[in-house]
């Protein structure tokens, strides 16, 4: 017996863990600077850690199936009804829920290229077909409604990412509105805002009262520092109130994650510190790295370095881990996550040494 044909499903390629790299180098993990996975360098809120420890003592009890406490807190945070909040195991879980609620076999989805690999993966899991629209280096990775609509052919779901991973560019509010106006009324525009806390651009959640064909996904993995607990959510149109119970996996978000997320949501100071540190790190990388960078609104910076794989490998050998973006179709770039001030300074200094060693005569130019 065989599985169904999965050949169209490209595996998701995550950044390597610091323990794996440390074993390869014969080093201790704490001696390495890992800036490859867009994690929060300050870790989770102390309030979240305390809540998780307390919740672990009752880990033998199933969580509330509807995730009531966190759902109500998020509804209050965003000014929506609790029925519009779909808590999930990570934002990728929310993407799956939206696909379950929307796609019939053979329905099309439209995804950015480059972009998050799980958009097409989730669609294909649900027997959807996939088309792409460009977020191109030649255009500075600019995101516009016209670029999406030029590729649009009535797909059931259109995915947009703001800030975009790995470029860090945004889809301005007016462009999102133009996109919502330009697609069919039965097309759902999914605004992935995994990095939304790092930008000052208003969330697409503010459009939920006006448009019935938009949904927003968010996560506690980035600014809230809970990547290891896997908790995210979608904000959906009010008309979708009854759908969550029909697509939600039973007890999908674990009780420890739920309590930690609820506590993290209450710690504004920790998030503000995280966002401010990322803003400084972005500016430092852009101004001090000897390579062109893309202006980013996330907690990372994309840099054009010539041979991304070689630069990432040489930096890794020197104890600094950055993301080779070949898996995004960007072999000439690396993505550098925002670390602490000390980590960011060390990463930039190391990358500059690597760039000079690889080609001392190469002038990669100024910031782009």
C-alpha positions in Angstrom: 0.0 0.0 0.0 1.3 3.5 -0.9 0.4 7.0 0.1 -1.4 9.2 -2.4 0.8 11.1 -4.8 2.6 13.7 -2.7 5.2 14.7 -5.2 3.8 18.2 -5.6 4.2 18.8 -1.8 7.7 20.3 -1.3 8.8 19.7 2.3 9.1 22.7 4.6 12.7 23.5 5.2 13.2 25.2 8.6 16.4 26.9 9.8 18.7 24.4 11.5 18.6 24.3 15.3 21.5 25.7 17.3 22.1 22.4 18.9 22.5 20.7 15.5 25.0 23.3 14.4 26.9 23.2 17.7 27.3 19.4 17.3 28.6 19.9 13.8 31.2 22.5 14.9 32.1 20.8 18.2 31.0 23.9 20.0 28.6 24.7 22.9 25.2 26.1 21.8 25.7 29.1 24.1 28.8 30.1 22.2 26.9 30.5 18.9 24.8 33.4 17.7 21.7 32.0 16.0 19.9 34.6 13.8 18.3 32.3 11.3 14.7 31.6 12.6 13.2 35.0 13.4 12.8 34.1 17.1 12.5 36.5 20.0 16.1 36.9 21.4 14.7 37.8 24.8 12.6 34.7 25.1 9.0 34.6 26.4 7.5 37.0 28.9 8.3 36.0 32.5 4.6 36.1 33.0 4.1 33.5 30.3 6.8 31.3 31.8 5.1 31.4 35.2 1.7 30.6 33.6 3.2 27.7 31.6 4.7 26.2 34.7 1.5 26.5 36.6 -0.5 25.0 33.7 1.9 22.0 33.4 0.8 20.8 36.8 -2.6 20.1 35.4 -1.4 18.7 32.1 -3.4 15.5 32.6 -6.6 17.5 32.0 -7.8 18.4 28.5 -7.8 22.1 27.6 -11.1 23.9 27.0 -12.2 22.7 23.6 -13.2 26.2 22.5 -10.1 27.8 24.1 -12.5 30.2 25.8 -10.2 32.3 28.0 -7.7 33.2 25.2 -10.4 33.6 22.6 -12.3 36.1 24.7 -9.0 38.0 25.5 -8.1 38.2 21.8 -11.7 39.2 20.9 -11.3 42.1 23.3 -7.9 43.0 22.0 -9.1 43.3 18.4 -12.6 44.5 19.0 -14.3 41.5 17.4 -16.8 38.9 18.7 -15.3 35.7 20.2 -16.8 33.7 17.3 -14.5 35.6 15.0 -11.4 34.3 16.8 -10.1 30.9 15.7 -7.3 29.8 18.1 -5.0 27.2 16.5 -1.7 25.3 17.0 0.5 28.0 15.5 -0.4 30.3 12.6 0.1 27.4 10.2 -2.8 25.7 12.1 -4.9 28.7 11.4 -4.0 28.5 7.7 -5.2 24.9 7.7 -8.5 25.8 9.3 -9.1 28.5 6.7 -8.4 26.0 3.9 -10.7 23.4 5.5 -13.5 26.0 5.7 -13.0 27.3 2.1 -11.5 24.8 -0.3 -13.4 22.2 -2.4 -11.2 19.7 -4.3 -9.7 21.4 -7.3 -10.2 25.0 -6.0 -7.3 27.3 -6.7 -5.2 29.4 -4.4 -2.8 32.2 -5.3 0.4 32.6 -3.3 3.4 35.0 -3.3 6.7 33.8 -4.7 8.9 33.8 -2.8 6.8 33.3 0.3 5.9 31.0 3.2 6.1 27.4 1.9 3.1 26.4 4.0 0.6 28.3 1.9 0.9 25.9 -1.1 1.5 23.0 1.2 -1.8 23.5 3.1 -3.7 24.1 -0.2 -2.4 20.8 -1.6 -3.2 18.9 1.5 -6.8 20.0 0.9 -6.7 19.0 -2.8 -6.4 22.6 -4.0 -4.3 23.8 -7.0 -1.6 26.5 -6.6 -0.7 29.6 -8.7 1.8 32.2 -7.9 2.3 36.0 -8.1 5.7 37.6 -7.9 7.3 39.6 -5.0 10.4 40.3 -7.1 13.9 41.5 -6.2 13.9 43.6 -9.3 11.0 45.6 -7.9 12.6 45.9 -4.4 10.1 43.2 -3.3 7.4 45.8 -3.4 3.8 44.5 -2.8 1.0 45.9 -4.8 -2.6 45.0 -5.6 -1.9 45.2 -9.3 0.9 42.6 -9.1 -1.5 40.2 -7.4 -4.5 40.9 -9.6 -2.4 40.5 -12.8 -1.9 36.9 -11.7 -5.4 36.4 -10.3 -7.7 34.1 -12.1 -10.7 33.7 -9.7 -8.8 31.6 -7.1 -10.7 30.7 -4.0 -8.0 32.0 -1.6 -5.4 34.7 -2.2 -2.5 34.9 0.4 -0.7 38.1 1.2 2.0 38.5 3.8 2.6 41.8 5.5 5.4 42.1 6.6 6.6 39.7 3.9 8.9 36.8 4.8 11.8 36.8 3.8 11.9 40.4 2.3 10.3 42.3 5.2 8.2 44.6 2.8 4.6 45.5 3.5 1.4 45.5 1.6 0.1 49.1 2.3 -3.5 49.4 3.6 -4.7 51.1 0.4 -3.2 48.3 -1.7 -5.0 45.7 0.4 -8.3 47.5 0.0 -7.7 47.7 -3.7 -7.1 43.9 -3.7 -10.3 43.2 -1.7 -12.2 45.3 -4.2 -10.6 43.6 -7.2 -11.2 40.0 -6.4 -14.5 38.1 -6.7 -16.8 38.2 -3.7 -16.2 34.4 -3.1 -12.4 34.8 -3.0 -11.0 34.9 0.5 -8.0 37.2 1.0 -5.8 35.8 3.8 -3.6 38.5 5.4 -0.7 36.7 7.1 0.5 39.1 9.9 2.9 36.8 11.7 5.2 39.8 12.1 2.5 42.3 12.6 3.6 43.5 16.0 6.9 44.8 14.5 5.2 47.3 12.1 3.2 50.5 12.7 1.0 49.7 9.7 -2.6 49.1 10.9 -3.7 45.4 10.9 -6.1 44.1 8.3 -8.3 43.2 11.2 -9.6 46.7 11.0 -11.3 45.8 7.7 -13.3 42.8 9.1 -16.4 45.0 9.7 -16.3 46.3 6.1 -15.4 43.3 4.1 -16.6 39.7 4.3 -13.8 38.3 2.2 -10.8 38.9 4.4 -9.3 36.9 7.2 -6.2 37.6 9.3 -3.7 35.2 10.8 -1.4 36.0 13.7 1.0 34.1 16.0 2.5 34.1 19.4 5.7 32.7 18.0 7.5 35.9 17.1 7.1 39.1 19.2 5.6 37.1 22.1 8.5 34.6 22.1 6.3 31.4 22.3 7.5 29.6 19.2 8.1 26.4 21.0 4.5 26.2 22.3 2.8 26.6 18.9 -0.1 28.8 19.4 -1.7 31.2 16.8 -5.1 32.3 15.6 -7.2 33.6 12.8 -9.6 36.6 12.8 -12.4 35.8 10.4 -15.6 37.4 9.1 -18.5 37.5 11.5 -20.6 35.3 9.1 -18.2 32.4 9.8 -19.3 32.1 13.4 -20.4 28.5 13.1 -17.6 27.2 11.0 -14.8 26.9 13.7 -16.4 24.0 15.5 -16.6 22.1 12.2 -13.0 22.6 11.2 -11.1 22.7 14.5 -9.1 19.7 15.5 -10.3 18.5 19.0 -8.2 20.1 21.8 -5.7 21.4 19.1 -4.0 24.1 21.2 -2.5 22.6 24.3 -3.4 23.9 27.8 0.2 25.0 28.6 0.4 27.1 25.4 -3.1 28.6 26.0 -2.3 29.8 29.5 1.2 31.1 28.4 -0.3 33.0 25.5 -3.0 34.5 27.7 -0.3 35.8 30.1 1.9 37.0 27.3 -0.9 39.0 25.9 -1.1 40.8 29.2 2.6 41.8 29.1 2.8 44.9 26.9 6.2 45.9 28.3 7.9 42.7 27.1 6.4 43.1 23.6 7.4 46.8 23.5 11.0 45.9 24.5 11.1 43.3 21.8 9.8 45.5 19.1 12.1 48.4 20.0 15.1 46.1 20.0 14.2 44.7 16.6 13.8 48.3 15.2 17.4 49.1 16.4 18.7 45.8 15.0 17.2 46.4 11.6 18.7 49.9 11.4 22.1 48.6 12.5 22.2 45.8 9.9 21.0 48.2 7.1 23.7 50.8 8.0 26.7 48.6 8.9 26.5 45.5 6.8 28.7 45.7 3.7 25.9 44.5 1.4 22.7 45.9 0.0 19.6 45.3 2.3 15.9 45.5 1.8 14.0 47.9 4.1 12.2 45.6 6.5 9.2 46.0 8.8 9.7 42.6 10.5 12.3 41.2 12.9 14.8 40.3 10.2 16.6 41.9 7.3 17.2 40.4 3.9 20.7 41.1 2.4 22.0 40.5 -1.1 25.4 38.9 -0.6 26.3 37.3 -3.9 26.4 33.6 -2.9 24.0 33.2 0.0 24.9 29.5 0.6 28.6 30.3 0.8 28.2 33.3 3.0 25.9 31.4 5.4 28.3 28.5 5.6 31.3 30.6 6.3 29.5 32.6 8.9 28.3 29.3 10.5 31.9 28.1 10.7 32.6 31.3 12.7 29.7 30.8 15.1 27.1 33.0 13.5 24.0 31.3 12.0 21.9 33.2 9.4 19.4 31.9 6.9 20.5 30.9 3.5 17.4 31.8 1.4 18.0 29.4 -1.5 14.9 27.5 -0.4 12.9 30.7 -1.0 14.3 30.9 -4.5 16.8 33.7 -3.5 20.2 32.1 -3.7 22.0 35.4 -3.8 20.6 36.5 -0.4 20.7 35.7 3.3 18.1 36.6 6.0 19.4 37.9 9.3 17.1 37.8 12.3 17.2 40.6 14.8 19.0 39.6 17.9 20.1 41.4 21.0 22.4 44.3 20.5 25.4 42.2 21.2 24.3 39.4 18.9 23.4 41.8 16.1 26.8 43.6 16.3 28.7 40.3 16.3 26.7 39.0 13.4 27.3 42.0 11.3 31.0 42.1 12.1 31.3 38.4 11.2 29.3 38.7 8.0 31.5 41.7 6.9 34.6 39.5 7.5 33.1 36.7 5.5 32.2 39.0 2.6 35.7 40.4 2.5 37.3 37.0 2.6 35.1 35.5 -0.1 35.8 38.4 -2.6 37.9 41.2 -1.3 37.5 43.1 -4.6 33.7 42.8 -4.7 31.8 46.1 -4.1 28.3 45.0 -3.3 27.2 48.6 -3.1 25.3 50.6 -0.5 21.9 50.0 1.1 19.2 49.2 -1.4 
